[in-house]
Amino acid sequence: MSAILQQYFYTVKPGDTGLIAYVSSINDTYDIWVYNPRNGVQVRLTEGLADYFSVPYWSPDSSYIAFVGKDRIVYVLHLPSGEIAQIDQLIEGEIHTLDWSPDSQSLVYTKLNQMILYNVVSHRAQRIIEPGATDVQWFPNGTEFLYQAPDANGISQLFRIRVDGTGKQQVTNNQQGRLNYVRLTPNGRFALYTTPGVSISIIHTVDLTTGEVFVVRGGPEAKNYFPTWSPDSSKIAYSATAFSERGYFSLVRTTGNRGENDRTWNISDCFATPVSWSPDSRKIVYLSGCHGQAFASEMWYFNLNHPVPIQLVRRGMITSVSWSPTSKNSLPRRTYENPLYRVRFQYPMNWTEVSPERYEGVDGFFQISALSAGPNIRQVCLDEAFHPLMPYGTQPRLFHTNIQNQEACFIFPSFDQPPEMRGQAALIVRYPKPIQIDDETYNYFILWASNQYIYSLASTLMLLACYE
């Protein structure tokens, strides 16, 4: 992770759950970013690894993001650790889609007339020969795939097959054009596709239990793009291109899984916009701010129950967006270890070093030190909380606890804390045995941090002195 450059910003905070991954470019360098709707913080996760065509693919447990990046290399980013692995290089001119297994351990994709299964834990690959296969996706049972491929007459169809390559079945009886942009519902009941091409793109859905096909009415120009299933499998969000005297723009629309209740919710000034659903299937994020250019520069959001659009991000170029499938809000973390103070803990990866003992970000900070004080930790905590300079305000709150079986206390600020303290709280922990720094002996560790982060930092704290 040390090679990854992090940048961060504060923006509008809709207070929602999950994380929103997107691809953005600054100075022609594309990267994967993550936006946290809970606090508005954005973090860059890669350094020049993505490209304009990159799309973030979340694992079902929201622990990984896979994407096809620069030079069409397949990358897998592990969010808890920030580690990035290269697993393959795809072929220029082929269709590049990735899909995660239900257990979040394997990817499936197509390359050179093969479906490739790659386990990100064991690093083993399995191949199924299937000429012309694209858009391969896992059924939720974890034992079958859905994919597009030509039938014996060369006509594009949907098929399903077991993950061991047996039991191939044709799902559709298509007699028209190619089936593009195939997507399977999270519950495995329906699939969608667009046809016949790019200039004319009509969304169809198919009930996989009956084979019945439904047509989505779509927008006025028959240019319907980026259809995406809601996590509850009941609706599709998509972009429908429209035209006026001012030029092309796109309608952000939704429809039911049989094409019913097709309606427009909001408008983007882009020719077409990617769309993505929140984990609870109630909100949609989309791109806008093209201003006559090819790519967007803004990310917007709205709630189906209150469809007033809210701008989340405005920056450079944004080419794709994907909301995580779970409500996890924790951004990637890095490990801080200080042998001198005998501590280790995890902190938000968007915080940067100010000094060996202090790290800061726009959303918070931490600083560490050690105390030499008497044996009564309650008195030590009172002395810190009610320091003559009142760094925690006039009525700080104390909470006594244990950290790694050692006596500890939290100090939380009161409403009248001086604003220059930036919401500082504190944690004091008794060392299992005193430590020596230079010529001084210390029997307490103290962590100062932003009030909203003190608990999460403390939850990962390890006193290395306990293991000596």
NORSUL-V588751 format. One record per backbone hydrogen bond with DSSP energy under -0.5 kcal/mol. NH is the residue of the N-H (numbers start at 0). CO is the residue of the C=O. Records with the same first field share a line. If there is no record, write none. Layout:
NH = CO ; CO
This chain:
3 = 0
5 = 3
10 = 39
13 = 11
14 = 36
15 = 36
17 = 326
19 = 34
20 = 18 ; 321
21 = 32
22 = 319
23 = 21 ; 30
24 = 316
25 = 28
28 = 25
29 = 27 ; 49
30 = 23
32 = 21 ; 30
33 = 42
34 = 19
35 = 40
36 = 17 ; 34
38 = 35
39 = 35
41 = 8
42 = 33
43 = 6
44 = 31 ; 42
45 = 31
49 = 29
53 = 50
56 = 65
57 = 55
58 = 63
61 = 58
64 = 76
65 = 56
66 = 74
68 = 66 ; 72
69 = 48
71 = 68
72 = 69
73 = 87
74 = 66 ; 72
75 = 84
76 = 64
77 = 75 ; 82
78 = 62 ; 76
81 = 77
82 = 77
84 = 75
86 = 73
87 = 73
89 = 71
93 = 90
96 = 94
98 = 107
100 = 105
103 = 100
106 = 117
107 = 98
108 = 115
110 = 113
113 = 110
114 = 127
115 = 108 ; 113
116 = 125
117 = 106 ; 115
118 = 123
119 = 104 ; 117
120 = 104
122 = 118
125 = 116
127 = 114
129 = 112
132 = 129
133 = 147
136 = 145
138 = 143
141 = 138
144 = 160
145 = 136
146 = 158
147 = 133
148 = 156
150 = 154
153 = 150
156 = 148
158 = 146
159 = 168
160 = 144
161 = 165
162 = 142
164 = 161
168 = 159
170 = 157
171 = 157
179 = 177 ; 193
182 = 191
184 = 189
187 = 184
190 = 205
191 = 182
192 = 203
193 = 179
194 = 201
196 = 199
200 = 221
201 = 194
203 = 192
204 = 213
205 = 190
206 = 211
207 = 188 ; 205
209 = 206
210 = 206
213 = 204
215 = 202
216 = 214
220 = 240
221 = 218
223 = 200 ; 221
224 = 222 ; 238
227 = 236
229 = 234
232 = 229
235 = 254
236 = 227
237 = 252
238 = 224
239 = 250
240 = 222 ; 238
241 = 248
243 = 246
246 = 243
248 = 241
249 = 267
250 = 239
251 = 265
252 = 237 ; 250
253 = 262
254 = 235
255 = 259
256 = 233
258 = 255
262 = 253
264 = 251
265 = 251
267 = 249
275 = 284
277 = 282
280 = 277
283 = 301
284 = 275
285 = 299
286 = 273
287 = 297
292 = 289
295 = 317
296 = 287
297 = 287
298 = 312
299 = 285
300 = 309
301 = 283
302 = 305
303 = 281
305 = 302
307 = 305
308 = 306
309 = 300
311 = 298
312 = 298
314 = 296
316 = 24
317 = 295
318 = 22
319 = 22
321 = 20
323 = 18
330 = 328
332 = 79
333 = 346
335 = 333 ; 344
337 = 342
341 = 337
342 = 337
343 = 461
344 = 335
346 = 333
348 = 331
350 = 347
351 = 359
353 = 354 ; 357
354 = 357
357 = 354
358 = 365
359 = 351
360 = 363
363 = 360
365 = 358
366 = 447
367 = 356
368 = 445
370 = 443
372 = 370
376 = 374
379 = 375
380 = 376
381 = 377
382 = 378
383 = 379
384 = 380
385 = 381
386 = 383
389 = 386
392 = 389
396 = 411
398 = 409
400 = 407
402 = 405
405 = 402
407 = 400
408 = 427
409 = 398
410 = 425
411 = 396
413 = 391
416 = 413
420 = 417
421 = 418
423 = 420
424 = 448
425 = 410
426 = 446
427 = 408
428 = 444
429 = 406
430 = 442
434 = 441
436 = 434 ; 439
439 = 436
441 = 434
442 = 370
443 = 370
444 = 428
445 = 368
446 = 426
447 = 366
448 = 424
449 = 364
450 = 422
452 = 449
453 = 449
456 = 452
457 = 453
458 = 454
459 = 455 ; 456
460 = 457
461 = 343
463 = 341 ; 461
464 = 341
465 = 462
466 = 463
467 = 464
